[in-house]
Amino acid sequence: MPLRSLRRVQIETINPALTWEPTVGIYLNGAYIGKTQGSVFDVADIERMEVLRGPQGTLYGRNTLAGAINIITARPDDEFSGSVKVGFGNYNSRMAKGTLNLGALGPLKAKVSGMIEKRDGFVEGVENPFPGVFAAGPLSTTEFEDLDKKSFLIAVSADPSDNLSLDYTFDYSEADQNPVFSQIINVSPNNIFDPASPAYVGFPAGGGQFFGFPLDLYTDRDRQFTGTTDGEVFEKSKVQGHNLTAKLSTEFGELKSITSFRKLNWDDSLDLDGSPLSLAHTQRDSDYDSFSQEFQIVGNSGALDYVLGAYYFEDDGFTNNPQFFFGGASIFDSRYGSTTEAIAAYGQIDFAVTEALTVSGGLRYTEEDKTIERANIAVSFPPLPPNTPFVPEGTTASGKFDDLSPQVSVAYELSNNVNLYAKYANGFKSGGFNGEAGTIEETVRPYKPEKVDSFEVGLKTGFWDNRARINVTGFLNKHEDMQLSVFTAEGAAASDIRNAGQADIKGFEIESMFQLSDDFMLRANYGHLDPEYKEFIEFGTDVADERAFPHAPRNTASAGFDWEITENDWGKLTLNGDMNYSDKYFTFPYSTDPFSPQPAFNTEADARTLFNARLAWSDIPIASQDVELAVWAKNIADEEYLTNFIDFGPGFGGLTNGYFGPPRTYGVTLGAKF
C-alpha cells in the first residue's frame, strides 16, 4: 500500500471510542464500514484491494480525508473448484484457509471460504519480579499480543438476465486475544512514583521493600519479552455484515444498488499502567450497528462519462466504560451512546475535450444529524461523596452538520508514454460529540467537521518499451478546523476532540518500477513530508510555533524486487523482498520545548528500517493439482521499534507507556488449488 495513502492527512484521532471518526474510509464491496473497530476483521477470500489516495469527498464522502480503501471479495465461479492453504511459524503460529466454489446451482452460483489463525504472544506474562512491593497484585495475564481469530464468508451470485446481476455476501469474523503490552518506558524523576522523591505516594521500607506505587522499578525503554500486570487484559470482537449489490444495464448506463447492514460487538480490558500495581484499569463493552443504502448510475454519452448517486447511512452505538484507579480508591461508572443519520447526493463527469485532454469535475452534498447520551459517575473519588455525577445520567445533545465537497482535475497526455495531471479535491471528517467527555459542558459542546483543500500535480511516465515507469507527485493540503485529540484527565481517563487548529501539509513522492529483465523487477519509492501548523489554539493561546505534528515522518522510502529464479517442469521458484524505511516521528501534538512539563520528545518514535522476504516454489505438479510451498520472514533484522505511546502527563507522575511493533516472525505455508 502506498505510504501517502495513509499519511497525507496526519492529524488523526486514533482511539477505539465509538464516537471517534476515522480518517481513512474503509469499504467492503463498496459499502462503508462505520468505525475503526468494525474494520478490524478478516475476509477469507479477497480478490483485490482498491487504494485511493488523498481526500475522496466527492465519490466517497465523509471520513476520507487521507483516502479510501475498498476491499473487493471474489465472485463465485461457474465451475466446482477450491483451494486450501496451511501455515506454521515461530511463536507457535498456525493458519488454515480454504475456499470452496460450489459451481452453478441452477440460476445461482455459491462459494464458501474460511480462515483460522492462531499464535502465541510476543510477550510472556510473569509473576511480579519485586516481591518487596507490597501493593503488587497477582499475575492476571500469561501472554500478550497473541492471535486467536477465525472468519468465514458466504457469497451467492445470480444473473437472472443478460442485463441484471445480483451479488450477496455474508462475512463473519471473531477474535479472542490479548492486546499489545503496555510497557512502561518512562516515569518522571522526583514525582509520585519515584521512591526517592518527597512527592512519592508511599515510602520505602528498606531492604528492597516498598509501600505505595514504585513504578520506576518496572520502567525500561528497551523492548521486554516478559511483563507482569494485575488487571484483566483482553480484546474480544465479533463482526458480521450483509451486503447485497444489484447491477442493471440500461440504455442510460449501469444502475447499481448497494445495501449493507453491519453489526459489531467489541469488548476490551486494559491494564493501562503496564505493571502489577493497581493504578489504572479500564474496560469498554461496545455494541454498534450500521445500515447504508446507495443508488448509483454510471454511463457515458459520446465524449462524456458520468456518475450520479444518492446515499443514506445510519448507525447506533453504545459503550459501557468502567474505570478503576489506585486500587479501587477511584471508580468511575462511565457510559456513552451515539447515533448518526446521514444523507448525500453526488455526481461526477469526465469530459474528453480532445484525444489528449480530459477534464473532470464532481460535487457532493452531505447532511448529517448526530446525537450523544452520556453518564460519568464518580462511584468513589475521595474526597468527593460517593456517586458524585461529573456528567449526570440523562445528559444528551444533538447537532446537525453539512458539507459541500467539490473536485476538479485536468489530465493531459503529452505522448503515449508521458501524462501530466493537476487536481483539486475537498474532503471532510465528520463533526460530532465527545463520548468520553468528563464534564457536562464538554459533552454537549459539538466539534465541527475538519475540512481539507487538497492540491496535487503529477507526472506519469513510461519508457524503455514500458519496462520502466517513474511517477512524480507534489501535493499541498490545507486544513481548517483541525480535530485535535486533547487528553483532559478530568476525573476519569478521557480524551476530547477539539477544533484547535489550521495547518498546511506539503510534500512530494517518487514512485518507480523497472523490469530489468524478463525475470527480475525492481521497485523503489520515496516520500517527503513538510507539515506546518498555521494555528493551534490551546487555552485561548496560539501555540502553533511550539507544537509537534503527530505521525508525520519527514522522509519515508521503500524498495523491493520480484525475481523469478527458475521455471521448469517441476514448477517455478520466485523470491520477493522489500525494505521499508521511516524517519522518526512524534505521536502526540505536545510541546516541542524540551523543558515543557509534557514535551513531545517523550513520545517520539525512532527511525526504523524493516526488511521482509518470501521464497515460493509454485506450480508444483502433484496429483494433477497446482501446489505451492513458500517460506517467509518479516522484520528479518529483528528491529525493535516503538510505534505508539500513551503519555499520562505530569499530573500522573509522567507515566509513559510504549507500544512496540512486532519482532521478527517467520514461517512456511503449503497451498493447493483444485
Buried (B, 14 or more C-beta within 10 A) or exposed (E): EBBBBBBBBBBBBBBBBBBBBBBBBBBBBBBBBBBBBBBBBBBBBBEEEEBBBBBBBBBBBBBBBBBBBBBBBBBBBEEEBBBBBBBEBEBEBBBBBBBBBBBBEEEBBBBBBBBBBBBBBBBBBBEBEBEBBEBBBEBBBEBBBBBBBBBBBBBBBBBEEEEEBBBBBBBBBBBBBBBBBBBBBBBBEEBBBBBEBEEBBBEBEEEEEBBBBBBBBBBEEEBBEEBBBBBEBBBBBBBBBBBBBBBBBEEEBBBBBBBBBBBBBBBBBBBBBBBBBBBBBBBBBBBBBBBBBBBBBBBEEEEEBBBBBBBEBBBBBBBBBBBBBBBEEBBBBBBBBBBBBBBBEBBBBBBBEEEEEBBBBBBBBBEBBBBBBBBBBBBBBEEEEEEBBBBEEEBEBEBEBBBEBBBBBBBBBEEEBEBBBEBBBBBBBBBBBBBBBBBBEBBBBBBBBBBBBBBBBBBBBBEEEEBBBBBBBBBBBBBBBBBBBBBBEBBBBBBBBBBBBBBBBBBBBBBBBBBEEEEBBBBBBBBBBEBEBBBBBBEEEBBBEBBBBBBBBBBBBBBBBBBBEEEEEEBBBBBBBBBBBBBBBBBBBBBBBEEBEBBBBBBBBEEBEBBBBBBBBBBBEEEEEBBBBBBBBBBBEEBBBBBBBBBBBBEBBBBBBBBBBBBBBBBEBBBBEE
